[in-house]
């Protein structure tokens, strides 16, 4: 068996959680491979809205194992709070939720370092969610981080104190930054006791044995391709590899074991925080998309920047990830428009550009649009793609021709039932 991968093709917030939830009945294991509590995967069904930050989005399906892989960074406090919110649903966490022993832990001082660093940047801040993600990955690559497996070690407290001492030495250089560490440590150590009650595994051995025995695995990404540390709009990116290659390092899966790659994108574009966004609409059209799409961060609550679909960016993401099929989200949001625009290429210094440029952060980019007919109607009650308005079908056909990849899923609302197969 091979591992199928599901990930975002834009700047995050594409709707990955919903599609993982929809696809989960076809799999035995759902595995998160990177990111941390800066993710906000929203699922909606039976009139209830759920937001997951670290726990994989298959957790509501009782016969499926959910695994947090080694590429993920875990905030014990956030994780414990997530578990508390799920308790009313009688989920057997001990058997259905597994943690990789190699997943790194976010310490209270990681969050302090994050806040101090962002404060020091002033107007040049990168738009961090201040969850401690970046500093945790820095300690990981610096080879002095703490991992889930360490919490069961007899010298865990000593390891913790050594790392905190290092962090406090760094914080001394931020003269105008004040903090109260003891007030943060108490809930953190309480949450560590919660983590100890869960099942920690050597996830690379677990997953490869599962594949060998015929189990079906879906790898769930967080954030989006354009936030990838290597291939995103650097430096306005996250601290991990959000692309398909991150599945291999974030779960211990060989490249030859990757199967289908399902790329998720919105029918338009959004971005949270700072950084380049070529098709951003800083006008009443962008505001209308924001309001219709309820484009406010599931984790931070921040309003998302909105714009038309960018095919230059999307082709780039498809190429980097080796996407084999697509899912188009939030088609219903564009139902208020008579016409829809799609960016087909960029103009940079008078030159037509079709490849996403290296220096997008510094270039003046003029997006060139093609205008298409909008469906200008409510899609939320649609039960099949065959019954969809012609303009929506034409939009899907147009994108398939432009991207040369089939669009298999079209979402027309937040509920799991509002998902059409093409």
N, C-alpha and C positions, 0 to 999 in steps of 0.2 A: 504493500500500500504506500501511497504518497500523501504528503501533507498539502492540503489546499490552503491558500493564503487569502485573507480578506483585509484590504487596507484602503486608506484614503488617498485620493489623487490630487487634492488641492491643499489648502492651508489648514486642514483639520475641520472638525464639525460637519463632516459630510453625511453623517447618519449611519456610521459603521455599526453602532450598537443595535439598531433596529434590524439591520439585515443579518447580523450574526444571530439574533434571536429568531428570526424567520427561518434561517437555514439550519439551526441547531438540531432539529429532529432528524436530519440526515447524517449526523455525526455522533461519534462516541465520546470524543474529547474536544473541548474548546480550550485553546492555550494562548494566553497573552504573551507577546514576545518582547515588548519594550515599553518605555514610558513609565509614568507613575501617576500620582493623584492629580496631575495637571490635566489628565484626560477626563472627559465627562460624556459617557456613553448613555444616551437616553433611550429608554424602552417604554412603550405605552401599550397596554392591553387591559381588557376588562375594566376600563374606566380609571385605571391607576397609572400614574406616570412614575417611572423609576429612573434614577440617575446613578450609574455605577462609575467609580473612579479607578479602581484597581482590580476588582473582581471581574472575571470574564463574563461576557454578556449571555452566556448559555446557562447561567446559574438557576434560572426558573424552570428548567426542564429536568425532571427528577431522575431520569435514567442516564444523564450525561455527566461526565467528569469535567470539572473546570480547573485548569492548572495555571498558576502564575509563574511564568518562566524566569530563568536566570537573568534575562536582559531587562527585567522590570526592576524599578526601585520602589520600595514599600515604606510608606509612612505608617507606623503601627497605630497611631492615634486615628488617622483617617480610616485605616482598614478596620479597626475595631468599631468605629462609628457606622461604617458600612454594614458590618455584620449585625449590629443592633437594629438597623432599619429593616433588615431582611428577616429578623426573627419571627415576625407575625406570619410568615409564609411557610413555616415549618420545614426549612431546608436543613438537611443533614450535612452540616459543614464538615464533620469529621471524615466522612467517606466521599463526599462529592466535591470538596474544595482542597486542592493540593498546592503547597508552596515549594518552589525550588529552594534547596538549601543554599544555592549560589546567588539568589536574588539579594541585592544590597539594600541596607536599611537607611532611611532618612532620619538623621538625628535632629533634635531641636536646634543644635548649633548650625546645622546645614541651612535651616530656614533663616536663621539670623544672618549667616553669611550672605545668603541670597538677597535679603532685604538691604543689608549694608552696601553690598556691591551695586545694587540698582540705584540706591540713594546717591551714591558717589558719582554715578554716571550722569545725573541730572537730565538735561534735555536729550542726551545721547542714549538714554536707557533703551533696552531691547524689548521691553514689554513682558518681562518675566511674570509668571503667575505667583512668584514668591513662595512656592511650595518646597523649595530646597532641592529641586531636581538637579539643576546644574552643578552645585557644589557636591552633591552625592556622586554624580558621574565623574567629577574631577577626582574625588577620593578613590573611586574605583580604578581609574586609569593611573592614579598616583600610587596605587598598591597599598593603601592603608585604610580601606573602607571596612565596614562591618557588614556581615551577611547573615541571612536567616539562620544558617547552620551554627553561627557563633552563639546564638542565644541559649543553646543547650550546652555550651562549653563552661567548665567550672571557673575559668578566668575571664568570663564575658565582661564583668564589671571593670576589670583592669584594662581590657581592650577599649572599652567605652571611654574610660577616664583619660586614657592616653590620647585618643582622638579628639576629645573635647579640649584637652590642654592645648593641642595644636591649633584648634579653631579659635580658642580665646586669644591666643597669641596673635592671630591674624586680625581679630576684631579690635585689638588695641590700637591698630593703625587707623581706625575710623573714629576720629576724635569726637565727632558730633553724633555718634550712634550709641544709644543707650538701650539696655535690655535687662530682663529679669529671668535668668536661666532657671533657677529653682522652680518657678511657677510653671515652666514648660516641661521640666523633667518629671514631675510627679505623674501627670497623665500619660507621659511616654512610657515610663516603666510599668504602669498599670496595663497599658496596651500590650507591652511585651509579654506579660503573663497570659494575655488572651491568645497571642500568636503561638505560645508554647502549647496550647491545647489543640492546635490544628495539626494536620499531617504534613510534615516536611519530607521531601523526597529528593533523590538524585534524579532530577527531571530529565536529563539527557538519556539516562539509562531507561527510565520509565517510558518515555515517548518512543524510543527506538524499539523497545520490546513490544510496545503496543502496536506499532506499525507492522512488526514482524508477525504478530499474531492475527493480523487482518483488521485491526481497529481503524476507524476513519477519524482523522484529526483535522480540525480547522484552526489555523493560526490567526489570531485576532490582533491587528495593529492598532496603535493609538496615534493621536495627532494626524499629520498628513505628509505626503511626499515632499511638499515645498517647505516643510519644517525639518527635513532631514539634515543632520549635522554636516554631511558631505555634499549632498546634492540640492539642498534647499537654498533659500535666499539669504545666504550667510552675510553678516553674523546674526540676522534676525531669525534664528532657528532654535529648535530644541537641542537637547544634549545627547540624543541617541539616533541610531539608524532606523528611520521609520519605513524604509523601503523593503522590498522582498528579501534582499540580502540579509536584513536584520533578523529574519526568521531563523536563518542558519546559526548566527552567533547568539541570538536571544533564546534559542530553545535547544541547541545542540543537534540540529538537523543538517545532514549533508545536502549540498546543492542538488545532487542527483535525486533527492527524495522530495523535491518540490513538485507539486502537481498543478492544478488550476490556480490561476491568480485572478481574483475577483477585485476589480478596481471600482471604488465607490466615488461618485462625483455628484455635486448638486447641478441642477439645470441652470444655475448661475454661479457666481463666485462669492465667497466671503473670506474675511480674514480678521482675526482678533489681534490687537496690539500693534506694535510698530513694524515697519518694514515695507519694502516695495510691493505694490499691488497695481499692475498696469491697467486693469480695467475698472478700477474703483470709480464709483459714481457718487461724487460729493454734491448731490443735488436732490431734488424732490423725487426723482426716480429711484435713487439709491435708498432714500428714506422710506419710500413705499415698499420696496423689497424687504427692508428691515422689519417694518411693521407687519406686513403680510406673513413673513416667514418667522416671526418672533425670534429674530436673530440677536439673541443675547446669550452670552456664554453660560453653559450648564454648570460649569465649575466656578467661574469668576463673576458671572452676571454682567460682564462688560458688554456694551453694544458692539456688535460685529460690523466691520466695514463691508459694504456690499457693492457688487458690480456685475456686469454681464459675463457670460461664459467666455473663457479665454482658451482658444484651441491651440495656440502656441505653447502655452503652459501645459495643457492637458496632453498633447502629443508627447511632450518631454517626459511627463510622469508615466505615461503608458510605456514608453521606451525603456526608462530606467527600471521599471518593475517587471517587465515581461508580461504585461496584462493579457489574459486570454479571454476575459469577458467583463462586461461593464454593468453597473447598476446605477441608474439615474434617479436621484433623490429630489424631493420637494418640487416636483412638476406642478403641483397644485398652486404653489406660491405665485407662479407666473400667470395664473388664470385671470389676473386683473388687467393684463396688457393686450391691446389690439395688435401690437407689433413687438417683436423680440429681436434684440441685436446679439450678434455673436462675433467676437474678435477672431479674425482669420489670420492676421499677421501684424507685425509691428513696423512702424517707420522710425528708424534711428539715423539721425543726420541725413535724412532724405533717402536712405537706403531701405529697401524692403527686407525685413528679417523674418525668417520662418523658424529658426532654431532659437530656443530660449538662451539668452546671452549670459555669459559669466558675470559681467559687471552691471547686472540689472539694478543693483542698489544705487549706482552712480549715474546711470544713463538717463537722458530724457527720452522716454518712450511714448510714441503716439500710437495708440491701438487703432487699427483699421477694422471697421465693422461691416458685416453683411446683415441687412435687415430681413427678417422672416415674419411670416404671418403668425400672430399669436392665436391661442384657442379662445381666449376671452370668455371663459366660463368656469364654473365650479366643477372640479374633478373629484372631489372627496367621496362622492357616492359611487364612483365607478367600481364595477366588480370584475371587469375583464378588459384587456387591452383592445380586443376586437370591437368593443363598444365605445372606444375613445374617439374624440373628435378628430377629424381629418388633419387639422393643423398640428395636433400633438403627434399623430402618426408621422406626418411629414417632417417634424422636428427630429424625431428619433431616427428616421431614415437618413436625413441630412447628416446628422452626427455620425451615424454608422459609416456613411460614405467618406466623411472627412477624416475619421479616426481609424477606419479599416478594422474595427473591432465590434463584435455584436453586443448590443445592449439587451441583456436578458431580463432585467428587472426594472420596472418603473414604479416609483413610490408616489402615491397621490394623497398622502396624509400621514400623521404620526403613528397611528395605530398599526399593529402588526397585520391586521386584516386589510389595510389600505395599501396593498402591495400586489402589483400586477406582473404576470409573467408574459414575456414576449417570445 
